[in-house]
């Protein structure tokens, strides 16, 4: 009995299976259209459609004159900027979602007071949110906000807005500080990110200012195999 699945989908699934099993690793050059067309007994146009779909979905990248290669599909954020993570995910053509774990007012301890530039014991806003791409956790955001500058923070609907959107709307960000290191997650963070406790993560400490006002201090934790940070410098 013949396979009722359209031929271009058969080719697409063959390539996808090879990528997901590691047979075609990151940067591996896939077979050319001509070879795929011969192997599956189809036209080159049909093979091209399968490849084109995977390029659009971010699994493959074409390099003129060289061929088509498997991409590194880790989520990516710029290191020297503060972008809306939801918008980053959507720009990649993927689905963004989040899970709000905590949203409360707390008393600043020594560390929070130092990082946020307030007195010890001051009341500050605190949120913990898991950001997801295609339902897979890519960032655990543990954020503290000075209520003097963003008084409506806790009343925001974080199922429809990210903390970044709320902060930018209240106080346009003019300056930022990033400190990045490799860490192992604590058991609770590992559970929230749906990873093993021995899995390496990227930890970013981010502080943001609006003019002279220190607005926010956040600890952002990313699974190392799902996320990367990018920086560029032009002279």
C-alpha positions as CSV (number, residue, x, y, z in Angstrom):
1,X,0.0,0.0,0.0
2,X,1.4,3.4,-1.0
3,X,2.1,6.1,1.5
4,X,-0.8,8.7,1.3
5,X,1.4,11.5,2.7
6,X,2.3,14.1,0.1
7,X,5.9,13.6,-1.1
8,X,7.2,17.0,0.0
9,X,6.0,16.2,3.5
10,X,7.8,12.9,3.4
11,X,11.0,14.7,2.6
12,X,10.4,17.3,5.2
13,X,9.7,14.6,7.9
14,X,12.9,12.7,6.8
15,X,15.0,15.8,7.2
16,X,13.3,16.8,10.5
17,X,13.8,13.3,11.9
18,X,17.5,13.4,11.0
19,X,17.9,16.8,12.6
20,X,16.0,15.9,15.8
21,X,17.9,12.6,16.3
22,X,21.3,14.3,15.7
23,X,22.0,12.4,12.5
24,X,22.2,15.9,10.9
25,X,23.9,17.9,13.6
26,X,24.1,21.7,13.9
27,X,26.0,23.1,10.8
28,X,25.6,19.8,9.0
29,X,25.1,20.3,5.2
30,X,22.0,18.4,4.2
31,X,21.7,16.5,0.8
32,X,21.2,18.8,-2.2
33,X,17.7,19.1,-3.8
34,X,18.8,17.0,-6.7
35,X,19.8,14.1,-4.5
36,X,16.6,14.3,-2.4
37,X,14.5,14.5,-5.6
38,X,16.2,11.3,-6.9
39,X,15.9,9.5,-3.6
40,X,12.2,10.2,-3.2
41,X,11.4,9.9,-6.9
42,X,10.0,13.5,-7.1
43,X,10.7,16.7,-9.0
44,X,13.3,19.1,-7.8
45,X,10.5,21.6,-7.1
46,X,8.9,19.2,-4.6
47,X,12.2,18.7,-2.8
48,X,12.7,22.5,-2.8
49,X,9.3,23.0,-1.1
50,X,10.3,20.7,1.7
51,X,13.5,22.5,2.3
52,X,11.9,25.9,2.0
53,X,9.4,25.0,4.7
54,X,12.2,24.0,7.1
55,X,14.1,27.2,6.3
56,X,11.0,29.3,7.2
57,X,10.6,27.3,10.4
58,X,14.2,28.0,11.4
59,X,15.6,24.5,11.1
60,X,17.7,25.1,8.0
61,X,19.6,28.1,6.5
62,X,20.7,28.5,2.9
63,X,24.1,29.8,2.1
64,X,24.5,31.0,-1.5
65,X,27.0,28.9,-3.4
66,X,27.6,26.5,-0.5
67,X,24.4,24.7,0.2
68,X,21.8,24.3,3.0
69,X,22.8,23.7,6.6
70,X,21.2,22.8,9.9
71,X,20.9,25.8,12.2
72,X,21.4,26.3,15.9
73,X,17.8,26.8,17.0
74,X,18.6,28.1,20.5
75,X,16.6,31.1,21.4
76,X,18.7,34.3,21.3
77,X,18.7,37.7,22.9
78,X,21.0,40.7,22.4
79,X,23.4,41.2,25.3
80,X,23.7,45.0,24.8
81,X,20.0,45.7,24.6
82,X,16.7,45.1,26.5
83,X,14.1,43.6,24.2
84,X,10.6,42.3,24.9
85,X,11.1,38.5,25.1
86,X,7.6,37.9,23.8
87,X,8.3,40.0,20.7
88,X,11.6,38.1,20.2
89,X,9.8,34.8,20.2
90,X,7.1,35.9,17.8
91,X,9.7,37.4,15.4
92,X,11.2,33.9,15.2
93,X,7.7,32.7,14.0
94,X,7.1,30.9,17.3
95,X,4.4,31.0,19.9
96,X,5.1,32.9,23.1
97,X,3.4,32.0,26.4
98,X,4.2,32.6,30.1
99,X,3.4,31.3,33.6
100,X,3.2,33.8,36.4
101,X,4.5,32.0,39.5
102,X,4.6,34.9,42.0
103,X,3.5,38.5,42.2
104,X,3.8,40.2,45.5
105,X,5.1,43.1,47.6
106,X,8.1,42.3,49.8
107,X,10.6,43.9,52.2
108,X,14.0,44.4,50.7
109,X,16.8,42.4,52.3
110,X,20.4,43.4,52.1
111,X,21.1,42.0,48.6
112,X,17.9,43.4,47.1
113,X,18.4,46.8,48.8
114,X,22.0,47.0,47.4
115,X,21.0,45.9,43.9
116,X,18.0,48.1,43.7
117,X,19.4,51.1,45.4
118,X,16.9,51.3,48.2
119,X,17.0,51.1,52.0
120,X,17.0,47.8,53.7
121,X,13.4,47.0,54.7
122,X,11.9,49.2,52.0
123,X,8.8,47.8,50.3
124,X,9.5,46.6,46.7
125,X,7.5,44.8,44.1
126,X,8.6,41.2,43.3
127,X,7.5,38.9,40.4
128,X,8.6,35.5,39.2
129,X,7.6,34.5,35.7
130,X,8.5,31.6,33.4
131,X,8.7,32.6,29.7
132,X,8.1,29.9,27.1
133,X,8.7,29.4,23.4
134,X,6.5,26.9,21.8
135,X,5.5,25.8,25.3
136,X,9.1,25.1,26.3
137,X,10.6,27.2,29.1
138,X,13.4,29.4,28.0
139,X,13.7,31.9,30.8
140,X,13.0,32.2,34.5
141,X,12.6,35.9,35.4
142,X,12.9,36.8,39.0
143,X,12.4,40.6,39.2
144,X,12.3,43.3,41.8
145,X,10.9,46.8,41.0
146,X,11.1,50.1,42.8
147,X,7.4,51.0,43.3
148,X,8.2,54.7,43.4
149,X,8.9,54.6,39.6
150,X,6.4,51.9,38.5
151,X,3.5,52.1,40.9
152,X,1.1,50.0,38.8
153,X,3.5,47.1,38.4
154,X,1.7,44.6,40.6
155,X,-1.7,45.4,39.1
156,X,-0.5,44.6,35.6
157,X,-1.8,41.6,33.8
158,X,1.3,39.6,33.0
159,X,-0.6,37.0,31.0
160,X,-1.0,39.7,28.4
161,X,2.0,42.0,29.1
162,X,5.6,41.1,29.9
163,X,7.4,43.0,32.7
164,X,9.5,44.7,30.1
165,X,6.5,46.2,28.4
166,X,5.2,47.4,31.7
167,X,8.5,49.0,32.7
168,X,9.1,50.7,29.3
169,X,5.6,52.1,29.3
170,X,6.1,53.6,32.8
171,X,9.8,54.7,32.5
172,X,11.6,54.5,29.2
173,X,14.9,52.6,29.8
174,X,18.0,54.8,29.2
175,X,20.8,52.7,30.8
176,X,21.3,49.0,31.7
177,X,23.8,46.7,33.3
178,X,24.3,43.0,32.5
179,X,26.4,40.5,34.4
180,X,26.4,37.0,32.9
181,X,27.8,33.7,34.3
182,X,27.3,30.0,33.9
183,X,25.6,28.4,36.9
184,X,23.7,25.2,38.0
185,X,20.1,25.8,38.8
186,X,18.7,25.3,42.3
187,X,16.1,22.5,42.6
188,X,13.1,24.8,42.5
189,X,14.4,26.8,39.5
190,X,15.2,23.5,37.7
191,X,11.6,22.3,38.3
192,X,10.2,25.6,37.0
193,X,12.3,25.4,33.8
194,X,11.6,21.7,33.4
195,X,15.3,20.7,33.4
196,X,17.6,18.5,35.4
197,X,19.3,20.1,38.4
198,X,22.7,19.2,36.9
199,X,22.0,21.0,33.6
200,X,24.1,24.1,33.1
201,X,22.3,27.4,32.7
202,X,23.1,31.0,31.7
203,X,22.4,33.4,34.5
204,X,22.1,37.1,33.8
205,X,21.8,39.9,36.4
206,X,20.1,42.9,34.8
207,X,19.6,46.3,36.3
208,X,17.8,49.0,34.3
209,X,17.7,52.8,34.8
210,X,15.5,55.6,33.5
211,X,17.6,58.7,33.6
212,X,18.9,58.9,37.2
213,X,16.4,56.4,38.5
214,X,17.3,52.8,39.2
215,X,14.0,51.1,38.1
216,X,14.5,47.3,38.2
217,X,16.8,44.5,39.3
218,X,16.2,41.1,37.7
219,X,17.8,37.7,37.8
220,X,17.2,35.9,34.5
221,X,18.0,32.2,34.3
222,X,18.2,30.4,30.9
223,X,18.7,26.6,30.2
224,X,22.1,26.5,28.5
225,X,21.0,24.2,25.7
226,X,18.0,26.4,24.8
227,X,19.4,29.9,24.9
228,X,22.3,32.0,23.8
229,X,23.2,35.7,24.2
230,X,24.6,37.8,21.4
231,X,26.6,41.0,21.4
232,X,28.1,43.1,18.6
233,X,30.3,46.2,18.5
234,X,30.8,48.6,15.6
235,X,33.7,51.0,15.5
